[in-house]
Amino acid sequence: MDQSVRAPNPVDIHVGTRVRLRRTLLGMTQTGLGQAIGLTFQQVQKYERGVNRIGSSRLYDLARVLDVPVNFFFDDM
C-alpha cells in the first residue's frame, strides 16, 4: 500500500493527542512549542494529528519542554 494514502497509526494519533492535551493545559501555542524544540508550527500540528510519527529523541524533547515523563504520552492506551 502507498504510504501517502495510509491512515495514521492509532498509537501515533494517541501520542499526538497527549502532546496537544499537555500543550494546551500549559497554555502554549503550537508555535511556542515548535520554537522550544526547533520545529515549525506545521510540524507540531502534524505530530498532534498523528500524521507524522514522533521519534524517540523528539519525544524526549517534548517531554522535557512539556514537563512530563515520557510515559505520559502513552497513558490511557
Order of alpha helices (4+ residues) and beta strands (2+ residues): alpha-alpha-alpha-alpha
